[in-house]
Amino acid sequence: MAKKKAPEKKPNVFVRMGKGIAKFFRDTKSEIKKIVWPTPKTTFRNMGLVLLAMLIVGAVIFGLDFGLQKLFGLVMNVAGN
């Protein structure tokens, strides 16, 4: 007859949680070391591109809004007569 093995005793919940938290911080530290930060020149160039894109999108939205407002006003004047 085979002997039954005693179930392995798990460490206490606080020990397991502490190991998990320690692993999280070790992994976070190793990931932070992999970050490559952009140079100031690259950052300012990208900022300029973002501002230019914002101006273009704003102009397009303004144009659409203005055009549709005029079209709506024209339709309402024709329908009211």
N, C-alpha and C positions, 0 to 999 in steps of 0.2 A: 504494500500500500504506500502511495506517495505521500510525502510530508507536505502539509500546507504551509506556504510561506506567510509570514506575518505581514500584513499590509504596511507599506512604507509610511512612516509618520511625516506629514508635511510640516514645514516650519510654521510657526505662528503667523497670523495674518499681517502683523506689523512688520515682521522680518521680510515677508514676501513683498509687501508694499514698499518697504525701504529699498529693497534690491531693484524694484521696478523704477522707482524715482531716480535712483543713482544711475541706472542704465539710460534713462531718458536724458539726463543732463550730460552724460558722457557722449551719447549720440548727437545731442544738440551742439556740443562743443566741437565735435569733429566735422559737423556740417557747416558750422560758422567759419571754420578754417578754410573751407573750399570756396568761399565767396570771393569773387573778383570784383572789386569796386571800380567804377568808371573813373577816368581822369576828369579833372575840372573842365578841361577843354571839351571833352565828349559830353559832359553834363550840360554845359552852356549851349552847345550845338543842338542837343536834343530839346532843350528848353525853347530855343528859337523855332525849331520845327513844330513843336506843340503849339506855341503861340500863333504861328502862321496857319496851322490847321484850324485852330479855333476861330481866327478871323475869317477864313474862307467859309467854314461851315456857318458861322454867324451871318455872313453876307448872303449865302444861299438861302438860309431860313428867312432872313429879312426880305429878300426878293420874292420868295414864294408867298410870304404873308402879305406883303404889299400888293402883289399881283392878284392874289385871290380875294383880297379885300376890295380892290377896284372892280374885279369881275362880279363879285357878289353885289356890290352897290349898283352896277350897271343892270344886272338881272332884276334886282328889286325895283329900280326905277322903271324898267320896261314893264314889269308885271303890275306895277301900281297904276299905270296909265290906262 
